[in-house]
């Protein structure tokens, strides 16, 4: 999860998958493999409200998957500004441990 997911998507496309197939592999197919398709993996009524809103279409260019406008986590909206703040705080906490 996180930044590495975007790198993996790029590698899947470079290996020959379409952007659609690469995204499906990390969402619906992964949920199906984990026997979790009833709970997550697609956007449907009754499933967990976890999703990413992007600034551009990753089907046109898989690198657009990293252009995150915000994230819905279990029904709670986190705009990019809040995500950046949390990441900065986490990075600072690691710097303070040295």
N, CA, C and O atoms as a GROMACS GRO file, in nm:
protein
  392
    1UNK      N    1   0.082  -0.121   0.000
    1UNK     CA    2   0.000   0.000   0.000
    1UNK      C    3   0.086   0.126   0.000
    1UNK      O    4   0.205   0.122   0.031
    2UNK      N    5   0.024   0.235  -0.035
    2UNK     CA    6   0.096   0.361  -0.036
    2UNK      C    7   0.169   0.383  -0.166
    2UNK      O    8   0.122   0.342  -0.273
    3UNK      N    9   0.284   0.449  -0.158
    3UNK     CA   10   0.361   0.488  -0.277
    3UNK      C   11   0.399   0.366  -0.360
    3UNK      O   12   0.400   0.373  -0.483
    4UNK      N   13   0.430   0.255  -0.295
    4UNK     CA   14   0.472   0.136  -0.370
    4UNK      C   15   0.361   0.085  -0.461
    4UNK      O   16   0.390   0.023  -0.564
    5UNK      N   17   0.235   0.109  -0.427
    5UNK     CA   18   0.124   0.065  -0.511
    5UNK      C   19   0.130   0.132  -0.648
    5UNK      O   20   0.101   0.069  -0.750
    6UNK      N   21   0.168   0.260  -0.650
    6UNK     CA   22   0.177   0.331  -0.778
    6UNK      C   23   0.292   0.276  -0.863
    6UNK      O   24   0.280   0.266  -0.985
    7UNK      N   25   0.401   0.241  -0.797
    7UNK     CA   26   0.514   0.181  -0.869
    7UNK      C   27   0.474   0.045  -0.926
    7UNK      O   28   0.509   0.012  -1.040
    8UNK      N   29   0.402  -0.034  -0.848
    8UNK     CA   30   0.357  -0.165  -0.894
    8UNK      C   31   0.262  -0.152  -1.012
    8UNK      O   32   0.270  -0.231  -1.106
    9UNK      N   33   0.173  -0.053  -1.009
    9UNK     CA   34   0.083  -0.032  -1.122
    9UNK      C   35   0.163   0.000  -1.249
    9UNK      O   36   0.133  -0.053  -1.356
   10UNK      N   37   0.263   0.085  -1.236
   10UNK     CA   38   0.348   0.118  -1.353
   10UNK      C   39   0.419  -0.006  -1.406
   10UNK      O   40   0.429  -0.025  -1.527
   11UNK      N   41   0.469  -0.089  -1.315
   11UNK     CA   42   0.538  -0.211  -1.357
   11UNK      C   43   0.443  -0.309  -1.425
   11UNK      O   44   0.481  -0.374  -1.523
   12UNK      N   45   0.321  -0.321  -1.376
   12UNK     CA   46   0.223  -0.409  -1.440
   12UNK      C   47   0.191  -0.363  -1.581
   12UNK      O   48   0.179  -0.445  -1.672
   13UNK      N   49   0.177  -0.232  -1.600
   13UNK     CA   50   0.150  -0.178  -1.733
   13UNK      C   51   0.272  -0.197  -1.823
   13UNK      O   52   0.258  -0.232  -1.940
   14UNK      N   53   0.391  -0.175  -1.769
   14UNK     CA   54   0.513  -0.196  -1.847
   14UNK      C   55   0.529  -0.342  -1.889
   14UNK      O   56   0.590  -0.372  -1.991
   15UNK      N   57   0.474  -0.433  -1.808
   15UNK     CA   58   0.482  -0.576  -1.839
   15UNK      C   59   0.377  -0.619  -1.941
   15UNK      O   60   0.377  -0.734  -1.986
   16UNK      N   61   0.286  -0.528  -1.978
   16UNK     CA   62   0.191  -0.561  -2.083
   16UNK      C   63   0.044  -0.553  -2.045
   16UNK      O   64  -0.042  -0.565  -2.133
   17UNK      N   65   0.010  -0.533  -1.918
   17UNK     CA   66  -0.129  -0.519  -1.881
   17UNK      C   67  -0.179  -0.381  -1.923
   17UNK      O   68  -0.102  -0.285  -1.928
   18UNK      N   69  -0.306  -0.373  -1.953
   18UNK     CA   70  -0.366  -0.241  -1.978
   18UNK      C   71  -0.380  -0.170  -1.844
   18UNK      O   72  -0.381  -0.236  -1.740
   19UNK      N   73  -0.391  -0.037  -1.844
   19UNK     CA   74  -0.416   0.031  -1.717
   19UNK      C   75  -0.540  -0.024  -1.645
   19UNK      O   76  -0.539  -0.037  -1.523
   20UNK      N   77  -0.645  -0.055  -1.720
   20UNK     CA   78  -0.766  -0.111  -1.660
   20UNK      C   79  -0.736  -0.243  -1.590
   20UNK      O   80  -0.776  -0.264  -1.475
   21UNK      N   81  -0.664  -0.332  -1.657
   21UNK     CA   82  -0.632  -0.462  -1.598
   21UNK      C   83  -0.541  -0.449  -1.476
   21UNK      O   84  -0.555  -0.524  -1.380
   22UNK      N   85  -0.448  -0.353  -1.480
   22UNK     CA   86  -0.359  -0.331  -1.366
   22UNK      C   87  -0.439  -0.281  -1.246
   22UNK      O   88  -0.418  -0.328  -1.134
   23UNK      N   89  -0.531  -0.186  -1.268
   23UNK     CA   90  -0.614  -0.135  -1.159
   23UNK      C   91  -0.707  -0.243  -1.105
   23UNK      O   92  -0.728  -0.253  -0.984
   24UNK      N   93  -0.763  -0.323  -1.194
   24UNK     CA   94  -0.852  -0.432  -1.151
   24UNK      C   95  -0.775  -0.535  -1.068
   24UNK      O   96  -0.828  -0.591  -0.972
   25UNK      N   97  -0.650  -0.560  -1.105
   25UNK     CA   98  -0.568  -0.657  -1.030
   25UNK      C   99  -0.549  -0.613  -0.886
   25UNK      O  100  -0.543  -0.696  -0.795
   26UNK      N  101  -0.539  -0.481  -0.863
   26UNK     CA  102  -0.516  -0.430  -0.729
   26UNK      C  103  -0.642  -0.401  -0.651
   26UNK      O  104  -0.635  -0.362  -0.534
   27UNK      N  105  -0.757  -0.418  -0.713
   27UNK     CA  106  -0.883  -0.388  -0.645
   27UNK      C  107  -0.973  -0.511  -0.644
   27UNK      O  108  -0.971  -0.589  -0.549
   28UNK      N  109  -1.052  -0.526  -0.747
   28UNK     CA  110  -1.150  -0.635  -0.753
   28UNK      C  111  -1.085  -0.773  -0.746
   28UNK      O  112  -1.129  -0.859  -0.670
   29UNK      N  113  -0.980  -0.794  -0.826
   29UNK     CA  114  -0.915  -0.926  -0.828
   29UNK      C  115  -0.851  -0.958  -0.693
   29UNK      O  116  -0.856  -1.072  -0.646
   30UNK      N  117  -0.790  -0.857  -0.630
   30UNK     CA  118  -0.727  -0.878  -0.499
   30UNK      C  119  -0.833  -0.912  -0.394
   30UNK      O  120  -0.812  -1.001  -0.312
   31UNK      N  121  -0.946  -0.841  -0.397
   31UNK     CA  122  -1.054  -0.869  -0.302
   31UNK      C  123  -1.110  -1.010  -0.324
   31UNK      O  124  -1.139  -1.081  -0.227
   32UNK      N  125  -1.123  -1.048  -0.448
   32UNK     CA  126  -1.174  -1.183  -0.480
   32UNK      C  127  -1.076  -1.289  -0.429
   32UNK      O  128  -1.119  -1.389  -0.370
   33UNK      N  129  -0.947  -1.269  -0.450
   33UNK     CA  130  -0.845  -1.363  -0.403
   33UNK      C  131  -0.849  -1.378  -0.251
   33UNK      O  132  -0.828  -1.488  -0.198
   34UNK      N  133  -0.876  -1.268  -0.181
   34UNK     CA  134  -0.881  -1.267  -0.034
   34UNK      C  135  -1.018  -1.304   0.021
   34UNK      O  136  -1.043  -1.291   0.141
   35UNK      N  137  -1.108  -1.349  -0.068
   35UNK     CA  138  -1.246  -1.382  -0.028
   35UNK      C  139  -1.314  -1.265   0.040
   35UNK      O  140  -1.391  -1.284   0.134
   36UNK      N  141  -1.286  -1.144  -0.006
   36UNK     CA  142  -1.343  -1.025   0.055
   36UNK      C  143  -1.431  -0.944  -0.039
   36UNK      O  144  -1.467  -0.831  -0.008
   37UNK      N  145  -1.466  -1.001  -0.154
   37UNK     CA  146  -1.539  -0.927  -0.256
   37UNK      C  147  -1.675  -0.878  -0.207
   37UNK      O  148  -1.727  -0.779  -0.259
   38UNK      N  149  -1.733  -0.945  -0.109
   38UNK     CA  150  -1.860  -0.899  -0.054
   38UNK      C  151  -1.844  -0.771   0.028
   38UNK      O  152  -1.939  -0.695   0.046
   39UNK      N  153  -1.721  -0.747   0.078
   39UNK     CA  154  -1.695  -0.632   0.165
   39UNK      C  155  -1.619  -0.519   0.097
   39UNK      O  156  -1.643  -0.402   0.128
   40UNK      N  157  -1.528  -0.551   0.005
   40UNK     CA  158  -1.444  -0.449  -0.058
   40UNK      C  159  -1.401  -0.493  -0.197
   40UNK      O  160  -1.428  -0.607  -0.237
   41UNK      N  161  -1.335  -0.404  -0.269
   41UNK     CA  162  -1.281  -0.437  -0.401
   41UNK      C  163  -1.354  -0.368  -0.516
   41UNK      O  164  -1.296  -0.348  -0.622
   42UNK      N  165  -1.480  -0.333  -0.494
   42UNK     CA  166  -1.557  -0.256  -0.590
   42UNK      C  167  -1.642  -0.155  -0.513
   42UNK      O  168  -1.656  -0.164  -0.392
   43UNK      N  169  -1.696  -0.060  -0.585
   43UNK     CA  170  -1.783   0.040  -0.522
   43UNK      C  171  -1.927  -0.004  -0.540
   43UNK      O  172  -1.980  -0.003  -0.651
   44UNK      N  173  -1.989  -0.044  -0.431
   44UNK     CA  174  -2.127  -0.092  -0.433
   44UNK      C  175  -2.195  -0.060  -0.300
   44UNK      O  176  -2.128  -0.044  -0.198
   45UNK      N  177  -2.326  -0.051  -0.303
   45UNK     CA  178  -2.404  -0.028  -0.182
   45UNK      C  179  -2.376  -0.141  -0.083
   45UNK      O  180  -2.379  -0.259  -0.120
   46UNK      N  181  -2.350  -0.104   0.042
   46UNK     CA  182  -2.327  -0.202   0.147
   46UNK      C  183  -2.182  -0.241   0.170
   46UNK      O  184  -2.150  -0.308   0.268
   47UNK      N  185  -2.093  -0.200   0.079
   47UNK     CA  186  -1.951  -0.230   0.096
   47UNK      C  187  -1.883  -0.117   0.172
   47UNK      O  188  -1.939  -0.009   0.188
   48UNK      N  189  -1.761  -0.145   0.220
   48UNK     CA  190  -1.683  -0.041   0.289
   48UNK      C  191  -1.668   0.080   0.197
   48UNK      O  192  -1.651   0.065   0.076
   49UNK      N  193  -1.674   0.197   0.254
   49UNK     CA  194  -1.659   0.320   0.177
   49UNK      C  195  -1.513   0.359   0.176
   49UNK      O  196  -1.474   0.458   0.238
   50UNK      N  197  -1.430   0.284   0.104
   50UNK     CA  198  -1.287   0.312   0.089
   50UNK      C  199  -1.260   0.335  -0.059
   50UNK      O  200  -1.282   0.246  -0.141
   51UNK      N  201  -1.212   0.454  -0.093
   51UNK     CA  202  -1.177   0.480  -0.232
   51UNK      C  203  -1.089   0.603  -0.242
   51UNK      O  204  -1.076   0.680  -0.147
   52UNK      N  205  -1.028   0.618  -0.358
   52UNK     CA  206  -0.938   0.730  -0.384
   52UNK      C  207  -0.999   0.813  -0.497
   52UNK      O  208  -1.041   0.759  -0.599
   53UNK      N  209  -1.004   0.945  -0.478
   53UNK     CA  210  -1.048   1.036  -0.583
   53UNK      C  211  -0.923   1.094  -0.648
   53UNK      O  212  -0.839   1.153  -0.580
   54UNK      N  213  -0.912   1.078  -0.778
   54UNK     CA  214  -0.793   1.123  -0.851
   54UNK      C  215  -0.821   1.250  -0.929
   54UNK      O  216  -0.936   1.280  -0.962
   55UNK      N  217  -0.715   1.324  -0.959
   55UNK     CA  218  -0.725   1.448  -1.036
   55UNK      C  219  -0.728   1.423  -1.186
   55UNK      O  220  -0.765   1.512  -1.263
   56UNK      N  221  -0.690   1.303  -1.230
   56UNK     CA  222  -0.690   1.271  -1.372
   56UNK      C  223  -0.715   1.122  -1.389
   56UNK      O  224  -0.705   1.046  -1.293
   57UNK      N  225  -0.746   1.081  -1.509
   57UNK     CA  226  -0.789   0.946  -1.539
   57UNK      C  227  -0.670   0.849  -1.550
   57UNK      O  228  -0.587   0.865  -1.640
   58UNK      N  229  -0.661   0.749  -1.462
   58UNK     CA  230  -0.551   0.653  -1.471
   58UNK      C  231  -0.566   0.555  -1.588
   58UNK      O  232  -0.471   0.485  -1.622
   59UNK      N  233  -0.683   0.550  -1.648
   59UNK     CA  234  -0.700   0.464  -1.765
   59UNK      C  235  -0.630   0.523  -1.887
   59UNK      O  236  -0.592   0.450  -1.978
   60UNK      N  237  -0.614   0.655  -1.889
   60UNK     CA  238  -0.539   0.721  -1.997
   60UNK      C  239  -0.389   0.708  -1.976
   60UNK      O  240  -0.313   0.689  -2.071
   61UNK      N  241  -0.348   0.719  -1.849
   61UNK     CA  242  -0.206   0.715  -1.814
   61UNK      C  243  -0.196   0.665  -1.671
   61UNK      O  244  -0.241   0.732  -1.579
   62UNK      N  245  -0.137   0.548  -1.651
   62UNK     CA  246  -0.138   0.484  -1.519
   62UNK      C  247  -0.071   0.572  -1.413
   62UNK      O  248  -0.104   0.561  -1.295
   63UNK      N  249   0.022   0.657  -1.453
   63UNK     CA  250   0.088   0.747  -1.357
   63UNK      C  251  -0.012   0.843  -1.290
   63UNK      O  252   0.017   0.898  -1.184
   64UNK      N  253  -0.126   0.861  -1.352
   64UNK     CA  254  -0.230   0.947  -1.293
   64UNK      C  255  -0.286   0.888  -1.163
   64UNK      O  256  -0.355   0.958  -1.089
   65UNK      N  257  -0.258   0.763  -1.137
   65UNK     CA  258  -0.304   0.702  -1.011
   65UNK      C  259  -0.241   0.770  -0.889
   65UNK      O  260  -0.292   0.758  -0.778
   66UNK      N  261  -0.131   0.840  -0.910
   66UNK     CA  262  -0.063   0.909  -0.800
   66UNK      C  263  -0.113   1.052  -0.780
   66UNK      O  264  -0.071   1.120  -0.686
   67UNK      N  265  -0.201   1.099  -0.867
   67UNK     CA  266  -0.253   1.235  -0.858
   67UNK      C  267  -0.377   1.234  -0.769
   67UNK      O  268  -0.490   1.244  -0.818
   68UNK      N  269  -0.356   1.222  -0.641
   68UNK     CA  270  -0.464   1.200  -0.545
   68UNK      C  271  -0.522   1.332  -0.496
   68UNK      O  272  -0.450   1.418  -0.443
   69UNK      N  273  -0.653   1.347  -0.514
   69UNK     CA  274  -0.724   1.464  -0.464
   69UNK      C  275  -0.767   1.443  -0.320
   69UNK      O  276  -0.770   1.537  -0.240
   70UNK      N  277  -0.799   1.319  -0.287
   70UNK     CA  278  -0.839   1.285  -0.151
   70UNK      C  279  -0.872   1.137  -0.141
   70UNK      O  280  -0.874   1.065  -0.241
   71UNK      N  281  -0.899   1.094  -0.019
   71UNK     CA  282  -0.926   0.953   0.007
   71UNK      C  283  -1.048   0.941   0.097
   71UNK      O  284  -1.064   1.015   0.194
   72UNK      N  285  -1.135   0.847   0.064
   72UNK     CA  286  -1.248   0.814   0.149
   72UNK      C  287  -1.209   0.687   0.224
   72UNK      O  288  -1.184   0.583   0.163
   73UNK      N  289  -1.203   0.696   0.358
   73UNK     CA  290  -1.164   0.584   0.442
   73UNK      C  291  -1.280   0.550   0.534
   73UNK      O  292  -1.312   0.624   0.627
   74UNK      N  293  -1.342   0.435   0.508
   74UNK     CA  294  -1.458   0.391   0.587
   74UNK      C  295  -1.562   0.501   0.604
   74UNK      O  296  -1.619   0.520   0.712
   75UNK      N  297  -1.586   0.574   0.494
   75UNK     CA  298  -1.688   0.677   0.493
   75UNK      C  299  -1.642   0.814   0.538
   75UNK      O  300  -1.722   0.908   0.540
   76UNK      N  301  -1.516   0.829   0.575
   76UNK     CA  302  -1.462   0.958   0.619
   76UNK      C  303  -1.373   1.017   0.509
   76UNK      O  304  -1.278   0.953   0.465
   77UNK      N  305  -1.405   1.139   0.466
   77UNK     CA  306  -1.329   1.205   0.360
   77UNK      C  307  -1.204   1.271   0.414
   77UNK      O  308  -1.210   1.346   0.512
   78UNK      N  309  -1.089   1.242   0.351
   78UNK     CA  310  -0.961   1.305   0.384
   78UNK      C  311  -0.909   1.375   0.260
   78UNK      O  312  -0.865   1.309   0.165
   79UNK      N  313  -0.912   1.509   0.258
   79UNK     CA  314  -0.856   1.580   0.142
   79UNK      C  315  -0.704   1.567   0.139
   79UNK      O  316  -0.642   1.534   0.240
   80UNK      N  317  -0.647   1.594   0.024
   80UNK     CA  318  -0.502   1.582   0.006
   80UNK      C  319  -0.426   1.666   0.109
   80UNK      O  320  -0.319   1.625   0.154
   81UNK      N  321  -0.479   1.781   0.147
   81UNK     CA  322  -0.409   1.866   0.245
   81UNK      C  323  -0.396   1.794   0.379
   81UNK      O  324  -0.291   1.802   0.443
   82UNK      N  325  -0.500   1.723   0.422
   82UNK     CA  326  -0.493   1.648   0.548
   82UNK      C  327  -0.397   1.529   0.536
   82UNK      O  328  -0.324   1.498   0.630
   83UNK      N  329  -0.399   1.464   0.421
   83UNK     CA  330  -0.309   1.350   0.399
   83UNK      C  331  -0.164   1.397   0.405
   83UNK      O  332  -0.080   1.334   0.470
   84UNK      N  333  -0.134   1.508   0.338
   84UNK     CA  334   0.002   1.564   0.337
   84UNK      C  335   0.046   1.599   0.479
   84UNK      O  336   0.160   1.572   0.517
   85UNK      N  337  -0.044   1.659   0.558
   85UNK     CA  338  -0.012   1.696   0.695
   85UNK      C  339   0.022   1.571   0.778
   85UNK      O  340   0.119   1.571   0.853
   86UNK      N  341  -0.058   1.465   0.764
   86UNK     CA  342  -0.031   1.341   0.838
   86UNK      C  343   0.102   1.278   0.796
   86UNK      O  344   0.177   1.229   0.880
   87UNK      N  345   0.132   1.281   0.666
   87UNK     CA  346   0.259   1.226   0.618
   87UNK      C  347   0.377   1.308   0.670
   87UNK      O  348   0.480   1.253   0.709
   88UNK      N  349   0.362   1.440   0.670
   88UNK     CA  350   0.468   1.527   0.721
   88UNK      C  351   0.491   1.504   0.871
   88UNK      O  352   0.605   1.501   0.917
   89UNK      N  353   0.381   1.487   0.947
   89UNK     CA  354   0.394   1.461   1.090
   89UNK      C  355   0.462   1.327   1.114
   89UNK      O  356   0.543   1.314   1.206
   90UNK      N  357   0.429   1.227   1.033
   90UNK     CA  358   0.492   1.097   1.048
   90UNK      C  359   0.641   1.105   1.016
   90UNK      O  360   0.723   1.048   1.088
   91UNK      N  361   0.676   1.175   0.910
   91UNK     CA  362   0.817   1.192   0.874
   91UNK      C  363   0.892   1.265   0.985
   91UNK      O  364   1.005   1.228   1.018
   92UNK      N  365   0.830   1.368   1.042
   92UNK     CA  366   0.894   1.442   1.152
   92UNK      C  367   0.915   1.354   1.273
   92UNK      O  368   1.016   1.366   1.342
   93UNK      N  369   0.820   1.265   1.301
   93UNK     CA  370   0.835   1.176   1.417
   93UNK      C  371   0.954   1.082   1.399
   93UNK      O  372   1.020   1.047   1.497
   94UNK      N  373   0.983   1.041   1.276
   94UNK     CA  374   1.099   0.957   1.251
   94UNK      C  375   1.228   1.038   1.266
   94UNK      O  376   1.328   0.986   1.315
   95UNK      N  377   1.225   1.163   1.223
   95UNK     CA  378   1.342   1.249   1.235
   95UNK      C  379   1.377   1.275   1.381
   95UNK      O  380   1.495   1.286   1.416
   96UNK      N  381   1.276   1.284   1.467
   96UNK     CA  382   1.298   1.311   1.610
   96UNK      C  383   1.352   1.191   1.685
   96UNK      O  384   1.400   1.206   1.797
   97UNK      N  385   1.346   1.072   1.626
   97UNK     CA  386   1.392   0.950   1.694
   97UNK      C  387   1.542   0.929   1.679
   97UNK      O  388   1.599   0.840   1.742
   98UNK      N  389   1.606   1.009   1.596
   98UNK     CA  390   1.752   0.990   1.574
   98UNK      C  391   1.832   1.044   1.688
   98UNK      O  392   1.955   1.037   1.685
   0.00000   0.00000   0.00000
